Amino acid sequence: HLKSGNGTSIIKIISATMFAAQSARLVTRNVVVPAGRQQQKRGFINWLTNYPDKVMETKRIQQAGGTCQGEYNPTWLKQPGDNITLMIGAGLCGYGLILSSMGMYKLATGKGKKD
């Protein structure tokens, strides 16, 4: 027979927990929704499950002019807003490159030390 630290049997604890869960289930099953209060109309869930399928539209944009255009018309720059994403990414990479180069220079020359 398993015992917990204070002498109460684990079986009694488990049975009390199961009784509490069953009681809560019975109480909530019989609750009546007050008049004038509506249940959820699944607006958010319906939006997720009935999301419009735009795969073919995107595929048409991506394949415009062929898919082997090389450097003149890359596939990853065909949709609206792709240039902005490219500029932000290039800016962040450039900023990180500048900061890491400054750090390497300071480490190599010993400048910027705190004495």
Order of alpha helices (4+ residues) and beta strands (2+ residues): alpha-alpha-alpha-alpha
